[in-house]
Amino acid sequence: DIDYDIIDNLDCVRTVQFSNVSEDLYSELKDIFFKVLLDVIEQGIDMTRMKTVIHRLSQELMVDMEDDPSVFASDCIISDFLYGKGNHLKPVFNELEYYAQLEEKDDSFWISLLKDTVLNLPYVCVIALPNDKLSAKLATEDENLLKQRKKNYGKDGLMKLDKILEDAKKENNIE
């Protein structure tokens, strides 16, 4: 499985995450990834597929905006407050217009974009290997911590904490 994400903060960060990779491919994964990208540049972009993907993304955006506009708007406003200076909102709210413009771009645009935003930039490659022993150790430590907390608080203490939690939930759910 491959997941790609763009984290658009003060500086834009792009992440590619591979999961369910055979252990014997770990050491080759970075090279395989870059070879695939270089092959795409050499062979060109499937523009029919690209337009289909862009169209699907614009449709998903419209559904998201219609289904829950307050979440969509609040994410944009918070991002602008943290990382923009009032200049971040217009591009976000014009996203559909940008999708329409992207649908018109040709193969050379996308190849240039791939080079400029992935291939020609510095990167960090982190390979995290699963560790069954560490996982079991952490699970045991969590279980022991839970037992210790229950022992420290006792039945009455846990009941008091439960009441505090329930009161807070009620207070926060007031409309």
Helices and strands as residue ranges (DSSP letters): E 2-8, E 12-18, G 23-28, H 29-43, H 47-67, H 69-83, H 89-93, H 95-103, H 107-114, I 115-119, H 132-172
